[in-house]
């Protein structure tokens, strides 16, 4: 069985994560993207049209 770090791709990811400046920048970008996505989702939900104003009265009047 081959150890994963024998592969160049895994060596690159290991170097990327364990380099203090580069690894923290990648983590910062991931966290920033997650927070931005969350904030934009909340803004999208808050700006949704209120469908309650266009509903029929209950009980229905014939």
N, C-alpha and C positions, 0 to 999 in steps of 0.2 A: 504494500500500500504506500503510495507516495504522500509525503507530507505536503500540505497545501503551499507552504512557502517556497517550495522548489519551483513553482510556476511563476513566471515573470509578472503576470497580472496580480497575483496575490502579494508578491514582493512590493509592487507599486502601491497597492492599497495599504499595506502595512507601513510603508514609508510615509504615505500621505497622512494617515491617522496619527502616527507617532511623531511627526514633526510638529513641534509646538505651535508655530505660527500658522502653518498651512492647515493643520487639523482643526485648530480653533476657528479659523476662517470658514472652513467647510461646515462645521457645526453651527457657527453663527449664521451662515446663509440658510441652512436648513431650518433653524429656529425662526429666523426672520420670515422665511417663506410661509411657515406654518401660521405664525401670528398674523401676517398679512392676509392669508387666505381666510382665517377665522374672522378677522375684522370686516373684510369685504362681504363675507357670507352674512354676518349680522346686519350690515348696512343694506344688503339686498332684501333680507327678510323684513326689516323695518320699513323699507320703502314700498312694500307690496300694497296693492290696492285693497282697501277694506271691502270685502264682498258682502258684509252684513247689511250694508245700506241698500243693496239692490235685491234683497230677498222679498219674498211674498209675505204678507201679514198672516199671522196665525191666530185664530182659525181662518181659513180662507173665506172670503166674502163672495157669494155667488150672485 
